[in-house]
Amino acid sequence: MLISSRDNPRIKQLSKLLSSKKARNETGLFVIEGLRGCCDALRSALTDDGLDIEAVYYVPEMTDAHKESFPVELIYRLEENKRFEISRAIADRIGDAESSQGIFITAKKTDIPLSGECIYPDGKYLVLDSLQDPGNLGTVIRTADAVGISGIILTGNCVELYNPKVVRSAVGSLPRVKVFIENDRELVFEILAEKGIRTAAAVVSGGDDVRGFDFSAGCAAVIGNEGKGLSAGTVDMCSDRITIAMHGNIDSLNAATAAAIILWEMTRGV
C-alpha cells in the first residue's frame, strides 16, 4: 500500500522526528535520510548488535532509479511491517526538497551512557566539549569511523547527536561509532582518570606539538567549542595539552579539521 497522504499517522511521526528534538527524545527514535546513510543503516541492521530499525519509508521509483548504486534487496530483508512505500510528493515535502533521494529510515537511538565499564584502559577516545555546529559533529563522527577510534564522548551540552544535519553529515557512520553522552564534565574526566587514560586538551598555543605527542597508551583528545575553544577549567582537568603547529597568519582551525588532524596522529601508529 502506497502512503500518499501527509495526514497519515506514520508520515506525521516521521515529519515530527525530522523537525523536533522533543519528539526524538520522547520516542527514542531518529531519522536517517538519503541513499548512502540508509544503505549503511540497513547493512548495520543485519549484523549482531547492529542498528535497530523501526521502519523504512521509500519512493517505489527510487528502487529503479538507483538500482545500480543501492542494493534494493536490503529493504526487502526487513520484516514486511517495517517497510512502507511513500509518494514522491510526500518525500519531497518532509525531506530536503532540493535533493531528497526518496528514502528515510527511523531507528532507535544509538548513544551509550558513559560508565567505567564502557571505557577501555588502552582505548583511543575523542572528547567533544560544547561543540555546537551540527556539520562539524557529523564530520567528526565520519572521521572517527575512518580512523577507527574506540569512541567519542559528548559533554558540556554539545549539539544534539540526532539533529538531522548531524546525521546527514555523518553519512552513515553513526551506527558504527560508539558515542557516549555525559554533560557532566567532571564525571567524564573522573571516569577517564580512573581507567588510567591520559587526557590531552587541544589548545591554540603552548601545548606539546601534536606530531610528537605520545599517543601509544590509552588516551583521549579533548576539543572545545568552535568559537571559544576549551574553558580554562576544562583545560585544567586535562593531564596534558597539545597544539597543532600552524604556518603563516592562521591562528586557529575549524573544530572538525582540528579533530581530523588529531585523530590521524592518535591512530596512525596503531
C-alpha positions in Angstrom: 0.0 0.0 0.0 1.3 3.4 -1.0 1.1 6.2 1.5 0.3 9.4 -0.3 -1.4 11.5 2.5 0.6 13.7 4.8 -2.1 13.1 7.4 -1.2 9.5 7.7 -0.1 8.9 11.3 3.3 7.4 10.3 4.1 10.3 8.0 3.1 12.7 10.8 5.5 10.9 13.1 8.3 10.9 10.5 7.9 14.6 9.9 8.0 15.3 13.7 11.1 13.2 14.1 12.9 15.2 11.4 11.8 18.6 12.9 11.5 18.1 16.6 14.2 17.3 19.2 11.4 16.8 21.7 9.8 14.1 19.5 13.1 12.3 19.1 13.6 12.4 22.9 10.0 11.2 23.6 10.1 8.3 21.1 13.8 7.3 21.4 13.9 7.4 17.6 15.8 9.4 15.0 15.8 9.7 11.2 18.4 8.8 8.6 17.7 10.3 5.1 19.4 9.5 1.8 20.8 6.6 -0.1 24.2 6.3 1.4 23.1 6.7 5.0 20.1 4.4 4.6 22.2 1.7 2.8 24.7 1.7 5.7 21.8 1.6 8.2 20.2 -1.4 6.5 23.5 -3.3 6.4 24.1 -2.5 10.1 20.6 -3.8 11.0 21.5 -7.2 9.6 24.5 -7.6 11.9 24.7 -8.7 15.5 24.2 -5.7 17.8 23.6 -3.6 14.7 21.2 -0.7 14.3 17.6 -1.3 15.5 15.5 -0.1 12.6 11.9 0.8 13.4 10.8 1.5 9.8 11.9 2.3 6.2 10.0 4.7 4.0 10.8 4.9 0.3 9.5 6.1 -3.0 8.9 3.0 -5.2 10.6 4.6 -8.3 13.7 5.1 -6.2 14.5 1.4 -6.3 14.6 1.5 -10.1 16.4 4.9 -10.4 19.2 3.9 -8.1 19.4 0.1 -8.6 23.0 0.3 -9.8 24.2 2.0 -6.6 21.7 1.0 -4.0 21.2 -2.7 -3.1 17.4 -2.7 -3.0 17.3 -6.2 -1.6 18.4 -4.8 1.7 14.9 -3.2 2.1 13.2 -6.5 1.5 15.2 -8.3 4.1 13.4 -6.2 6.7 10.1 -7.5 8.1 7.1 -6.5 6.0 5.6 -4.5 8.8 8.7 -2.2 8.7 8.5 -1.4 5.0 6.4 1.5 3.7 6.1 2.9 0.2 5.5 6.7 0.0 4.7 9.0 -2.8 7.4 11.3 -4.3 5.3 14.3 -3.2 5.5 13.1 0.5 9.2 12.5 0.2 9.8 16.0 -1.2 7.6 17.6 1.4 9.2 16.1 4.5 12.8 15.8 3.3 15.3 18.1 1.6 13.1 19.1 -1.3 16.1 20.0 -3.5 18.0 16.8 -3.0 15.6 14.2 -1.4 16.6 10.8 -2.7 13.3 9.3 -1.6 14.3 7.1 1.3 14.1 7.5 5.1 14.7 5.2 8.0 13.6 5.6 11.5 15.8 3.9 14.0 16.4 3.6 17.8 19.0 6.0 19.2 22.5 4.6 19.3 24.3 6.6 22.1 25.6 4.8 25.1 25.5 6.0 28.8 29.0 6.7 29.9 30.4 4.4 32.6 33.8 3.0 33.6 32.7 -0.4 32.3 32.4 1.0 28.7 35.9 2.6 28.7 39.0 0.5 27.8 42.3 1.4 29.5 44.2 1.2 26.2 41.4 2.8 24.1 41.7 5.9 22.0 38.9 8.5 22.6 37.8 11.9 21.5 36.0 14.2 24.0 34.0 17.0 22.4 33.1 19.8 24.8 30.3 22.1 23.9 30.6 21.6 20.1 27.7 23.4 18.6 27.8 23.1 14.8 25.9 20.0 13.5 28.0 19.8 10.4 31.2 19.7 12.5 29.9 17.0 14.7 28.8 14.9 11.8 32.1 15.3 10.1 34.0 14.3 13.3 31.9 11.2 13.6 32.7 10.2 10.0 36.4 10.9 10.5 36.3 8.8 13.7 34.8 6.0 11.8 37.5 6.2 9.1 40.4 6.0 11.6 38.8 3.5 13.9 38.9 5.1 17.4 37.3 3.5 20.4 34.6 6.1 20.9 33.5 9.7 21.1 32.3 11.4 24.3 30.0 14.4 24.1 30.0 16.7 27.1 29.1 20.2 28.0 25.8 20.3 26.2 27.1 19.6 22.6 24.7 20.0 19.7 22.1 17.1 19.7 23.6 13.9 18.2 20.4 13.2 16.3 19.9 16.6 14.7 19.2 15.7 11.1 22.2 17.9 9.9 24.5 15.8 12.2 23.1 12.5 10.9 23.4 13.7 7.3 27.0 15.0 7.7 28.0 11.7 9.3 26.9 10.0 6.0 26.1 6.6 7.5 28.9 6.4 10.1 26.7 6.9 13.1 25.8 3.2 13.7 29.5 2.2 13.5 30.9 4.7 16.0 30.4 4.4 19.8 29.1 7.7 21.1 28.8 8.4 24.8 26.8 11.4 26.1 27.5 12.8 29.5 27.0 16.5 30.1 28.9 16.5 33.5 32.5 17.3 32.5 33.8 16.4 36.0 32.3 13.0 35.8 33.8 12.4 32.3 37.3 13.2 33.5 36.9 11.3 36.7 36.0 8.1 34.7 38.8 8.6 32.2 41.3 9.1 35.1 40.0 6.0 36.9 40.8 4.0 33.8 44.3 5.5 33.6 43.6 7.4 30.3 45.7 10.5 29.6 43.6 13.5 28.6 45.1 15.9 26.1 43.5 19.3 25.8 43.7 20.8 22.3 44.8 24.4 22.8 45.8 27.0 20.2 49.3 27.5 21.7 51.6 26.4 24.5 50.8 22.7 24.2 53.1 19.8 23.0 53.3 19.6 19.3 50.6 17.1 18.3 53.1 15.5 15.8 55.4 14.4 18.6 52.9 13.6 21.3 52.9 10.1 22.7 49.5 8.6 21.9 50.7 5.0 22.3 48.8 4.3 25.6 45.2 4.8 26.4 44.4 8.5 25.7 41.6 11.0 25.0 42.0 14.2 23.0 39.7 17.0 24.2 38.3 19.6 21.7 36.2 22.6 22.6 33.6 24.9 21.3 34.1 26.3 17.7 34.3 29.9 18.8 35.6 29.8 22.4 37.7 26.6 22.5 38.1 24.9 25.8 37.4 26.8 29.0 40.4 27.2 31.4 38.6 25.0 33.9 38.3 22.2 31.4 42.0 22.5 30.3 43.0 22.3 33.9 41.1 19.0 34.3 43.3 17.5 31.5 46.6 15.8 32.2 48.3 17.2 29.0 48.0 19.9 26.4 48.5 19.5 22.6 48.8 22.1 19.9 48.6 21.9 16.1 51.5 23.9 14.7 50.5 26.3 12.0 52.3 28.5 9.5 51.6 32.0 8.2 48.8 34.1 9.6 46.5 31.2 10.5 46.0 31.0 14.3 43.1 28.5 14.6 41.3 25.7 12.7 37.8 24.6 12.2 36.9 22.2 15.0 36.3 19.3 12.6 39.6 20.0 10.8 41.5 20.1 14.1 39.8 16.8 15.2 40.8 15.1 11.9 44.4 16.0 12.3 44.5 14.9 16.0 42.7 11.7 15.2 45.1 10.9 12.5 48.1 11.4 14.8 46.4 9.5 17.5 45.8 6.4 15.5 48.5 6.3 12.8 50.8 4.1 14.8 48.1 1.7 15.8 
